Amino acid sequence: MSDAVIHIVRRLATPVMMSEMLQSLDSYVKLAVDVRREVLAGGGELHADCEQVLLKDGSHQEDIWGADWLPFSQALMYSMM
């Protein structure tokens, strides 16, 4: 896992959280989303980094989807992990 900041987001992300999640890739944010628990982890360089954070937080592999969020266009791209 990289040393980048990865946040677990249970409610609306704050501007500080968004800024920190954008540090790794600058124009988009890697996400892993637990669709059952309705929680996401964002930041880092790889979806796997976020996935590991969710697994440590109690998520199950079969409930996690990967996504990229492009904040400037408000676009979201996703796939099942």
N, C-alpha and C positions, 0 to 999 in steps of 0.2 A: 504494500500500500504506500502511496506517496505521502509526503509531508503536508500536502495541501489541506486547507480547511474544508471539512465536510460537516454540514449541519443536518440534524434530524429536524424536520419541519412537521409539526403537528397542527399548527394554525397558520395564519397568514405570515409569510416571511417578512422580517423587518428590512428596511433599506440597508442596514449594516450587514445582515445575513446575506442579502443579495450581492452586495459588493464583495464580500468574502468568497462567496461561491463562484463569482465570475473571475477571481484572481488567476486560477489555473489556466483557463482557456480563453479568457478575455471577451469573446463575442457570444458564447453560449455556455450552458451549464449542463453537466452530466447529472442524470438523476437515476435513482432506483426507487420504485414505488411499490409499496406493499398494498395491493388492491383490497385485501381483506381488512387490514387494520386501518386503512386510509391514512397512511403516514408515508412520508418520503424522506430520502436522504439526498442531498445535493451538494455538488462541489467535486473537487478532485479531477484527475485526468482520465479515469476510466470508470465505466459503469460498475465494474467489479469492485472498485474502492467503495462506492456507495452501497453496493449490495452487501459487502462484508459488515458495514456499519449497521445495516438493518438486521442482518442475521444475529449480530451480537446483542441487538436490542430486543430480540424475541421473535422476529419474523421467521416464516418458513419459506424455503426456496420456491415452492410451487406457487406462492402468492406474489412473487416479485417480478415486476416488469421493468425494463430499462427504457429510458427516455432521454431526449435532448431537448432543452428549452432554449429558444432564441428570444431573449427578452426584448430586443429592439423591434422585432417583427411580430412578437407575441405568438410565434408558431411553436408547436409541440410535435416532435416526432417520437414514436415509441415502438417497442417490440417486446415480445415475451422473452424473458431470460432463460 
